[in-house]
Amino acid sequence: MAGIQVAETSKPKRTPKALAHLELHRKLDGGHIVKHVYHGYGHEPAEHHFNASGKAKGGEHIVDHLIKHGGLPDYDRAEAGSETEREIEE
């Protein structure tokens, strides 16, 4: 069968991963889940689990994770303190 050419099929190119938004969910054990939701249907959402102390398996703290992936401004938590600590001091 000379003269017959077979076209190669290729997988469609995936779109680059672009973060649409983050979702923060409480876990029953007191921890949290940060869910990364991406634009388009080509990428499944990714879940990052944190225990009650805010530590992930790799030791990364939940606030650092949100700053890194959520585009939040970095700040010095030691200087900022919590709202209740400032109210008690005043």
Biopython code that builds the backbone (N, CA, C, O; Angstrom):
import numpy as np
from Bio.PDB.StructureBuilder import StructureBuilder

atoms = [
    (1, "MET", "N", (0.821, -1.171, 0.000)),
    (1, "MET", "CA", (0.000, 0.000, 0.000)),
    (1, "MET", "C", (0.873, 1.245, 0.000)),
    (1, "MET", "O", (0.884, 2.016, 0.960)),
    (2, "ALA", "N", (1.552, 1.413, -1.017)),
    (2, "ALA", "CA", (2.427, 2.570, -1.158)),
    (2, "ALA", "C", (1.571, 3.811, -1.366)),
    (2, "ALA", "O", (0.499, 3.757, -1.969)),
    (3, "GLY", "N", (2.070, 4.923, -0.856)),
    (3, "GLY", "CA", (1.393, 6.182, -1.058)),
    (3, "GLY", "C", (0.390, 6.558, 0.026)),
    (3, "GLY", "O", (-0.164, 7.657, -0.005)),
    (4, "ILE", "N", (0.148, 5.672, 0.977)),
    (4, "ILE", "CA", (-0.776, 6.004, 2.061)),
    (4, "ILE", "C", (0.033, 6.550, 3.229)),
    (4, "ILE", "O", (0.974, 5.914, 3.701)),
    (5, "GLN", "N", (-0.339, 7.711, 3.677)),
    (5, "GLN", "CA", (0.352, 8.325, 4.813)),
    (5, "GLN", "C", (-0.589, 8.376, 6.003)),
    (5, "GLN", "O", (-1.783, 8.644, 5.869)),
    (6, "VAL", "N", (-0.034, 8.118, 7.143)),
    (6, "VAL", "CA", (-0.827, 8.141, 8.359)),
    (6, "VAL", "C", (-0.458, 9.400, 9.136)),
    (6, "VAL", "O", (0.714, 9.646, 9.423)),
    (7, "ALA", "N", (-1.453, 10.176, 9.464)),
    (7, "ALA", "CA", (-1.200, 11.401, 10.229)),
    (7, "ALA", "C", (-1.008, 11.046, 11.697)),
    (7, "ALA", "O", (-1.744, 10.233, 12.257)),
    (8, "GLU", "N", (-0.032, 11.656, 12.295)),
    (8, "GLU", "CA", (0.196, 11.416, 13.711)),
    (8, "GLU", "C", (-0.787, 12.257, 14.522)),
    (8, "GLU", "O", (-1.004, 13.437, 14.244)),
    (9, "THR", "N", (-1.360, 11.630, 15.508)),
    (9, "THR", "CA", (-2.256, 12.379, 16.384)),
    (9, "THR", "C", (-1.456, 12.846, 17.591)),
    (9, "THR", "O", (-0.651, 12.101, 18.150)),
    (10, "SER", "N", (-1.686, 14.051, 17.968)),
    (10, "SER", "CA", (-0.986, 14.585, 19.143)),
    (10, "SER", "C", (-2.022, 15.047, 20.159)),
    (10, "SER", "O", (-3.141, 15.427, 19.813)),
    (11, "LYS", "N", (-1.622, 15.003, 21.394)),
    (11, "LYS", "CA", (-2.517, 15.454, 22.459)),
    (11, "LYS", "C", (-2.656, 16.970, 22.373)),
    (11, "LYS", "O", (-1.692, 17.671, 22.066)),
    (12, "PRO", "N", (-3.846, 17.468, 22.642)),
    (12, "PRO", "CA", (-3.986, 18.935, 22.643)),
    (12, "PRO", "C", (-3.146, 19.534, 23.762)),
    (12, "PRO", "O", (-3.027, 18.965, 24.847)),
    (13, "LYS", "N", (-2.573, 20.687, 23.475)),
    (13, "LYS", "CA", (-1.731, 21.346, 24.472)),
    (13, "LYS", "C", (-2.581, 21.814, 25.642)),
    (13, "LYS", "O", (-3.666, 22.367, 25.462)),
    (14, "ARG", "N", (-2.069, 21.585, 26.840)),
    (14, "ARG", "CA", (-2.766, 22.041, 28.037)),
    (14, "ARG", "C", (-2.462, 23.517, 28.255)),
    (14, "ARG", "O", (-1.363, 23.995, 27.974)),
    (15, "THR", "N", (-3.440, 24.206, 28.751)),
    (15, "THR", "CA", (-3.224, 25.608, 29.075)),
    (15, "THR", "C", (-2.342, 25.689, 30.311)),
    (15, "THR", "O", (-2.370, 24.780, 31.140)),
    (16, "PRO", "N", (-1.563, 26.750, 30.456)),
    (16, "PRO", "CA", (-0.736, 26.864, 31.659)),
    (16, "PRO", "C", (-1.609, 26.988, 32.901)),
    (16, "PRO", "O", (-2.720, 27.516, 32.849)),
    (17, "LYS", "N", (-1.087, 26.494, 34.012)),
    (17, "LYS", "CA", (-1.837, 26.570, 35.266)),
    (17, "LYS", "C", (-1.887, 28.026, 35.708)),
    (17, "LYS", "O", (-0.857, 28.656, 35.950)),
    (18, "ALA", "N", (-3.093, 28.540, 35.807)),
    (18, "ALA", "CA", (-3.299, 29.906, 36.288)),
    (18, "ALA", "C", (-4.308, 29.835, 37.428)),
    (18, "ALA", "O", (-5.435, 29.374, 37.246)),
    (19, "LEU", "N", (-3.898, 30.289, 38.588)),
    (19, "LEU", "CA", (-4.739, 30.215, 39.776)),
    (19, "LEU", "C", (-5.928, 31.158, 39.641)),
    (19, "LEU", "O", (-5.759, 32.356, 39.413)),
    (20, "ALA", "N", (-7.133, 30.609, 39.784)),
    (20, "ALA", "CA", (-8.343, 31.424, 39.740)),
    (20, "ALA", "C", (-8.627, 31.992, 41.127)),
    (20, "ALA", "O", (-8.852, 33.192, 41.285)),
    (21, "HIS", "N", (-8.613, 31.109, 42.137)),
    (21, "HIS", "CA", (-8.848, 31.553, 43.502)),
    (21, "HIS", "C", (-8.449, 30.456, 44.484)),
    (21, "HIS", "O", (-8.218, 29.308, 44.105)),
    (22, "LEU", "N", (-8.376, 30.843, 45.747)),
    (22, "LEU", "CA", (-8.107, 29.914, 46.842)),
    (22, "LEU", "C", (-9.368, 29.786, 47.676)),
    (22, "LEU", "O", (-10.100, 30.758, 47.863)),
    (23, "GLU", "N", (-9.620, 28.580, 48.176)),
    (23, "GLU", "CA", (-10.738, 28.357, 49.083)),
    (23, "GLU", "C", (-10.167, 27.830, 50.388)),
    (23, "GLU", "O", (-9.282, 26.974, 50.384)),
    (24, "LEU", "N", (-10.670, 28.336, 51.500)),
    (24, "LEU", "CA", (-10.233, 27.907, 52.820)),
    (24, "LEU", "C", (-11.393, 27.193, 53.490)),
    (24, "LEU", "O", (-12.464, 27.770, 53.675)),
    (25, "HIS", "N", (-11.174, 25.922, 53.855)),
    (25, "HIS", "CA", (-12.222, 25.104, 54.467)),
    (25, "HIS", "C", (-11.730, 24.577, 55.818)),
    (25, "HIS", "O", (-10.552, 24.256, 55.975)),
    (26, "ARG", "N", (-12.641, 24.492, 56.789)),
    (26, "ARG", "CA", (-12.318, 23.896, 58.085)),
    (26, "ARG", "C", (-12.415, 22.382, 57.993)),
    (26, "ARG", "O", (-13.260, 21.836, 57.284)),
    (27, "LYS", "N", (-11.525, 21.714, 58.732)),
    (27, "LYS", "CA", (-11.581, 20.260, 58.840)),
    (27, "LYS", "C", (-12.210, 19.899, 60.182)),
    (27, "LYS", "O", (-12.197, 20.699, 61.117)),
    (28, "LEU", "N", (-12.755, 18.703, 60.269)),
    (28, "LEU", "CA", (-13.398, 18.263, 61.507)),
    (28, "LEU", "C", (-12.411, 18.143, 62.662)),
    (28, "LEU", "O", (-12.798, 18.296, 63.821)),
    (29, "ASP", "N", (-11.143, 17.872, 62.366)),
    (29, "ASP", "CA", (-10.148, 17.707, 63.428)),
    (29, "ASP", "C", (-9.566, 19.035, 63.913)),
    (29, "ASP", "O", (-8.633, 19.044, 64.716)),
    (30, "GLY", "N", (-10.104, 20.145, 63.436)),
    (30, "GLY", "CA", (-9.628, 21.456, 63.866)),
    (30, "GLY", "C", (-8.646, 22.091, 62.909)),
    (30, "GLY", "O", (-8.264, 23.245, 63.103)),
    (31, "GLY", "N", (-8.229, 21.383, 61.891)),
    (31, "GLY", "CA", (-7.305, 21.937, 60.911)),
    (31, "GLY", "C", (-8.037, 22.638, 59.786)),
    (31, "GLY", "O", (-9.232, 22.918, 59.881)),
    (32, "HIS", "N", (-7.309, 22.918, 58.724)),
    (32, "HIS", "CA", (-7.880, 23.597, 57.566)),
    (32, "HIS", "C", (-7.378, 22.962, 56.277)),
    (32, "HIS", "O", (-6.343, 22.297, 56.253)),
    (33, "ILE", "N", (-8.129, 23.183, 55.218)),
    (33, "ILE", "CA", (-7.735, 22.779, 53.869)),
    (33, "ILE", "C", (-7.714, 24.039, 53.021)),
    (33, "ILE", "O", (-8.690, 24.788, 52.985)),
    (34, "VAL", "N", (-6.593, 24.273, 52.335)),
    (34, "VAL", "CA", (-6.512, 25.357, 51.365)),
    (34, "VAL", "C", (-6.621, 24.697, 49.995)),
    (34, "VAL", "O", (-5.780, 23.882, 49.617)),
    (35, "LYS", "N", (-7.665, 25.058, 49.259)),
    (35, "LYS", "CA", (-7.925, 24.463, 47.956)),
    (35, "LYS", "C", (-7.554, 25.468, 46.868)),
    (35, "LYS", "O", (-8.074, 26.583, 46.836)),
    (36, "HIS", "N", (-6.645, 25.058, 45.977)),
    (36, "HIS", "CA", (-6.230, 25.889, 44.847)),
    (36, "HIS", "C", (-7.131, 25.536, 43.665)),
    (36, "HIS", "O", (-7.137, 24.389, 43.218)),
    (37, "VAL", "N", (-7.881, 26.490, 43.160)),
    (37, "VAL", "CA", (-8.760, 26.277, 42.013)),
    (37, "VAL", "C", (-8.162, 27.047, 40.835)),
    (37, "VAL", "O", (-7.873, 28.240, 40.930)),
    (38, "TYR", "N", (-7.985, 26.330, 39.723)),
    (38, "TYR", "CA", (-7.317, 26.906, 38.554)),
    (38, "TYR", "C", (-8.321, 27.268, 37.468)),
    (38, "TYR", "O", (-9.425, 26.726, 37.426)),
    (39, "HIS", "N", (-7.929, 28.190, 36.587)),
    (39, "HIS", "CA", (-8.756, 28.555, 35.434)),
    (39, "HIS", "C", (-8.831, 27.370, 34.489)),
    (39, "HIS", "O", (-7.859, 26.629, 34.342)),
    (40, "GLY", "N", (-9.964, 27.188, 33.856)),
    (40, "GLY", "CA", (-10.125, 26.137, 32.862)),
    (40, "GLY", "C", (-10.361, 24.777, 33.492)),
    (40, "GLY", "O", (-10.161, 24.578, 34.691)),
    (41, "TYR", "N", (-10.788, 23.850, 32.656)),
    (41, "TYR", "CA", (-11.105, 22.515, 33.130)),
    (41, "TYR", "C", (-9.931, 21.550, 32.987)),
    (41, "TYR", "O", (-10.040, 20.397, 33.405)),
    (42, "GLY", "N", (-8.840, 21.979, 32.423)),
    (42, "GLY", "CA", (-7.703, 21.092, 32.202)),
    (42, "GLY", "C", (-6.909, 20.782, 33.450)),
    (42, "GLY", "O", (-6.095, 19.858, 33.443)),
    (43, "HIS", "N", (-7.119, 21.520, 34.515)),
    (43, "HIS", "CA", (-6.352, 21.327, 35.746)),
    (43, "HIS", "C", (-7.299, 21.100, 36.914)),
    (43, "HIS", "O", (-8.173, 21.920, 37.194)),
    (44, "GLU", "N", (-7.112, 19.992, 37.577)),
    (44, "GLU", "CA", (-7.924, 19.664, 38.748)),
    (44, "GLU", "C", (-7.511, 20.544, 39.925)),
    (44, "GLU", "O", (-6.338, 20.900, 40.035)),
    (45, "PRO", "N", (-8.442, 20.902, 40.803)),
    (45, "PRO", "CA", (-8.075, 21.655, 42.003)),
    (45, "PRO", "C", (-7.103, 20.849, 42.877)),
    (45, "PRO", "O", (-7.178, 19.621, 42.932)),
    (46, "ALA", "N", (-6.203, 21.547, 43.550)),
    (46, "ALA", "CA", (-5.230, 20.906, 44.440)),
    (46, "ALA", "C", (-5.562, 21.301, 45.876)),
    (46, "ALA", "O", (-5.836, 22.466, 46.164)),
    (47, "GLU", "N", (-5.535, 20.311, 46.773)),
    (47, "GLU", "CA", (-5.829, 20.566, 48.183)),
    (47, "GLU", "C", (-4.562, 20.435, 49.005)),
    (47, "GLU", "O", (-3.788, 19.493, 48.831)),
    (48, "HIS", "N", (-4.357, 21.395, 49.908)),
    (48, "HIS", "CA", (-3.229, 21.376, 50.828)),
    (48, "HIS", "C", (-3.806, 21.329, 52.236)),
    (48, "HIS", "O", (-4.531, 22.236, 52.645)),
    (49, "HIS", "N", (-3.485, 20.274, 52.973)),
    (49, "HIS", "CA", (-4.065, 20.027, 54.292)),
    (49, "HIS", "C", (-3.130, 20.544, 55.387)),
    (49, "HIS", "O", (-1.921, 20.312, 55.354)),
    (50, "PHE", "N", (-3.716, 21.246, 56.351)),
    (50, "PHE", "CA", (-2.991, 21.765, 57.504)),
    (50, "PHE", "C", (-3.666, 21.237, 58.759)),
    (50, "PHE", "O", (-4.893, 21.177, 58.829)),
    (51, "ASN", "N", (-2.869, 20.855, 59.752)),
    (51, "ASN", "CA", (-3.465, 20.377, 61.002)),
    (51, "ASN", "C", (-3.851, 21.559, 61.879)),
    (51, "ASN", "O", (-3.715, 22.706, 61.454)),
    (52, "ALA", "N", (-4.324, 21.307, 63.084)),
    (52, "ALA", "CA", (-4.843, 22.365, 63.958)),
    (52, "ALA", "C", (-3.786, 23.397, 64.316)),
    (52, "ALA", "O", (-4.130, 24.550, 64.577)),
    (53, "SER", "N", (-2.506, 23.019, 64.338)),
    (53, "SER", "CA", (-1.458, 23.985, 64.687)),
    (53, "SER", "C", (-1.036, 24.821, 63.489)),
    (53, "SER", "O", (-0.188, 25.703, 63.621)),
    (54, "GLY", "N", (-1.624, 24.552, 62.307)),
    (54, "GLY", "CA", (-1.316, 25.352, 61.119)),
    (54, "GLY", "C", (-0.156, 24.824, 60.311)),
    (54, "GLY", "O", (0.264, 25.460, 59.344)),
    (55, "LYS", "N", (0.373, 23.663, 60.689)),
    (55, "LYS", "CA", (1.520, 23.108, 59.971)),
    (55, "LYS", "C", (1.067, 22.087, 58.942)),
    (55, "LYS", "O", (0.178, 21.277, 59.206)),
    (56, "ALA", "N", (1.676, 22.129, 57.778)),
    (56, "ALA", "CA", (1.423, 21.125, 56.754)),
    (56, "ALA", "C", (2.456, 20.015, 56.916)),
    (56, "ALA", "O", (3.330, 20.085, 57.780)),
    (57, "LYS", "N", (2.346, 19.009, 56.089)),
    (57, "LYS", "CA", (3.272, 17.882, 56.163)),
    (57, "LYS", "C", (4.720, 18.352, 56.015)),
    (57, "LYS", "O", (5.614, 17.835, 56.684)),
    (58, "GLY", "N", (4.947, 19.324, 55.145)),
    (58, "GLY", "CA", (6.297, 19.830, 54.921)),
    (58, "GLY", "C", (6.737, 20.866, 55.939)),
    (58, "GLY", "O", (7.852, 21.380, 55.846)),
    (59, "GLY", "N", (5.891, 21.184, 56.905)),
    (59, "GLY", "CA", (6.238, 22.156, 57.924)),
    (59, "GLY", "C", (5.903, 23.586, 57.544)),
    (59, "GLY", "O", (6.220, 24.511, 58.292)),
    (60, "GLU", "N", (5.273, 23.786, 56.402)),
    (60, "GLU", "CA", (4.947, 25.146, 55.965)),
    (60, "GLU", "C", (3.717, 25.628, 56.712)),
    (60, "GLU", "O", (2.735, 24.894, 56.817)),
    (61, "HIS", "N", (3.750, 26.818, 57.221)),
    (61, "HIS", "CA", (2.652, 27.368, 58.004)),
    (61, "HIS", "C", (1.554, 27.882, 57.084)),
    (61, "HIS", "O", (1.836, 28.331, 55.974)),
    (62, "ILE", "N", (0.308, 27.821, 57.535)),
    (62, "ILE", "CA", (-0.843, 28.170, 56.691)),
    (62, "ILE", "C", (-0.817, 29.645, 56.255)),
    (62, "ILE", "O", (-1.176, 29.949, 55.118)),
    (63, "VAL", "N", (-0.408, 30.543, 57.120)),
    (63, "VAL", "CA", (-0.368, 31.963, 56.743)),
    (63, "VAL", "C", (0.698, 32.198, 55.679)),
    (63, "VAL", "O", (0.474, 32.953, 54.732)),
    (64, "ASP", "N", (1.848, 31.561, 55.826)),
    (64, "ASP", "CA", (2.889, 31.677, 54.806)),
    (64, "ASP", "C", (2.399, 31.131, 53.472)),
    (64, "ASP", "O", (2.725, 31.676, 52.418)),
    (65, "HIS", "N", (1.624, 30.065, 53.515)),
    (65, "HIS", "CA", (1.069, 29.469, 52.303)),
    (65, "HIS", "C", (0.109, 30.445, 51.619)),
    (65, "HIS", "O", (0.153, 30.613, 50.400)),
    (66, "LEU", "N", (-0.748, 31.080, 52.399)),
    (66, "LEU", "CA", (-1.698, 32.038, 51.830)),
    (66, "LEU", "C", (-0.986, 33.265, 51.270)),
    (66, "LEU", "O", (-1.385, 33.790, 50.231)),
    (67, "ILE", "N", (0.058, 33.724, 51.944)),
    (67, "ILE", "CA", (0.830, 34.864, 51.443)),
    (67, "ILE", "C", (1.487, 34.508, 50.117)),
    (67, "ILE", "O", (1.460, 35.289, 49.167)),
    (68, "LYS", "N", (2.074, 33.321, 50.067)),
    (68, "LYS", "CA", (2.799, 32.893, 48.866)),
    (68, "LYS", "C", (1.865, 32.694, 47.677)),
    (68, "LYS", "O", (2.146, 33.193, 46.588)),
    (69, "HIS", "N", (0.767, 31.980, 47.864)),
    (69, "HIS", "CA", (-0.094, 31.610, 46.741)),
    (69, "HIS", "C", (-1.276, 32.547, 46.536)),
    (69, "HIS", "O", (-1.832, 32.596, 45.440)),
    (70, "GLY", "N", (-1.665, 33.278, 47.548)),
    (70, "GLY", "CA", (-2.827, 34.142, 47.429)),
    (70, "GLY", "C", (-2.495, 35.568, 47.054)),
    (70, "GLY", "O", (-3.393, 36.386, 46.855)),
    (71, "GLY", "N", (-1.205, 35.875, 46.955)),
    (71, "GLY", "CA", (-0.811, 37.224, 46.585)),
    (71, "GLY", "C", (-1.050, 38.238, 47.688)),
    (71, "GLY", "O", (-1.162, 39.434, 47.420)),
    (72, "LEU", "N", (-1.129, 37.768, 48.934)),
    (72, "LEU", "CA", (-1.328, 38.683, 50.057)),
    (72, "LEU", "C", (-0.019, 39.395, 50.384)),
    (72, "LEU", "O", (1.057, 38.824, 50.205)),
    (73, "PRO", "N", (-0.099, 40.625, 50.856)),
    (73, "PRO", "CA", (1.141, 41.329, 51.199)),
    (73, "PRO", "C", (1.789, 40.672, 52.411)),
    (73, "PRO", "O", (1.103, 40.255, 53.345)),
    (74, "ASP", "N", (3.105, 40.585, 52.387)),
    (74, "ASP", "CA", (3.841, 40.004, 53.507)),
    (74, "ASP", "C", (3.906, 41.042, 54.618)),
    (74, "ASP", "O", (4.035, 42.237, 54.351)),
    (75, "TYR", "N", (3.818, 40.592, 55.845)),
    (75, "TYR", "CA", (3.902, 41.493, 56.974)),
    (75, "TYR", "C", (4.578, 40.763, 58.121)),
    (75, "TYR", "O", (4.657, 39.535, 58.127)),
    (76, "ASP", "N", (5.062, 41.519, 59.085)),
    (76, "ASP", "CA", (5.736, 40.941, 60.237)),
    (76, "ASP", "C", (4.677, 40.596, 61.277)),
    (76, "ASP", "O", (4.124, 41.488, 61.920)),
    (77, "ARG", "N", (4.393, 39.307, 61.446)),
    (77, "ARG", "CA", (3.353, 38.874, 62.373)),
    (77, "ARG", "C", (3.713, 39.194, 63.821)),
    (77, "ARG", "O", (2.824, 39.388, 64.649)),
    (78, "ALA", "N", (4.990, 39.249, 64.131)),
    (78, "ALA", "CA", (5.393, 39.543, 65.505)),
    (78, "ALA", "C", (5.026, 40.985, 65.875)),
    (78, "ALA", "O", (4.617, 41.256, 67.004)),
    (79, "GLU", "N", (5.173, 41.899, 64.923)),
    (79, "GLU", "CA", (4.828, 43.297, 65.180)),
    (79, "GLU", "C", (3.326, 43.519, 65.123)),
    (79, "GLU", "O", (2.786, 44.333, 65.873)),
    (80, "ALA", "N", (2.644, 42.794, 64.231)),
    (80, "ALA", "CA", (1.218, 43.017, 64.019)),
    (80, "ALA", "C", (0.391, 42.574, 65.221)),
    (80, "ALA", "O", (-0.512, 43.295, 65.644)),
    (81, "GLY", "N", (0.683, 41.407, 65.775)),
    (81, "GLY", "CA", (-0.094, 40.888, 66.901)),
    (81, "GLY", "C", (-1.523, 40.622, 66.475)),
    (81, "GLY", "O", (-1.881, 40.863, 65.322)),
    (82, "SER", "N", (-2.333, 40.135, 67.376)),
    (82, "SER", "CA", (-3.726, 39.879, 67.037)),
    (82, "SER", "C", (-4.596, 41.016, 67.553)),
    (82, "SER", "O", (-4.158, 41.825, 68.371)),
    (83, "GLU", "N", (-5.810, 41.069, 67.076)),
    (83, "GLU", "CA", (-6.750, 42.106, 67.510)),
    (83, "GLU", "C", (-6.984, 42.035, 69.014)),
    (83, "GLU", "O", (-7.021, 43.067, 69.685)),
    (84, "THR", "N", (-7.142, 40.834, 69.545)),
    (84, "THR", "CA", (-7.425, 40.706, 70.972)),
    (84, "THR", "C", (-6.229, 41.131, 71.802)),
    (84, "THR", "O", (-6.410, 41.709, 72.874)),
    (85, "GLU", "N", (-5.016, 40.865, 71.346)),
    (85, "GLU", "CA", (-3.831, 41.303, 72.097)),
    (85, "GLU", "C", (-3.761, 42.819, 72.151)),
    (85, "GLU", "O", (-3.417, 43.379, 73.192)),
    (86, "ARG", "N", (-4.080, 43.501, 71.050)),
    (86, "ARG", "CA", (-4.047, 44.970, 71.042)),
    (86, "ARG", "C", (-5.135, 45.535, 71.933)),
    (86, "ARG", "O", (-4.905, 46.538, 72.608)),
    (87, "GLU", "N", (-6.315, 44.925, 71.959)),
    (87, "GLU", "CA", (-7.401, 45.416, 72.800)),
    (87, "GLU", "C", (-7.064, 45.263, 74.282)),
    (87, "GLU", "O", (-7.412, 46.122, 75.093)),
    (88, "ILE", "N", (-6.390, 44.172, 74.635)),
    (88, "ILE", "CA", (-6.016, 43.940, 76.032)),
    (88, "ILE", "C", (-4.987, 44.955, 76.481)),
    (88, "ILE", "O", (-5.053, 45.439, 77.611)),
    (89, "GLU", "N", (-4.023, 45.294, 75.608)),
    (89, "GLU", "CA", (-2.972, 46.236, 75.951)),
    (89, "GLU", "C", (-3.534, 47.630, 76.177)),
    (89, "GLU", "O", (-3.015, 48.374, 77.009)),
    (90, "GLU", "N", (-4.578, 47.993, 75.459)),
    (90, "GLU", "CA", (-5.139, 49.356, 75.559)),
    (90, "GLU", "C", (-6.036, 49.435, 76.732)),
    (90, "GLU", "O", (-6.611, 50.490, 77.000)),
]
sb = StructureBuilder()
sb.init_structure("model")
sb.init_model(0)
sb.init_chain("A")
sb.init_seg("    ")
for serial, (resi, resn, name, xyz) in enumerate(atoms, 1):
    if name == "N":
        sb.init_residue(resn, " ", resi, " ")
    sb.init_atom(name, np.array(xyz, "f"), 0.0, 1.0, " ", f" {name:<3s}", serial, name[0])
structure = sb.get_structure()
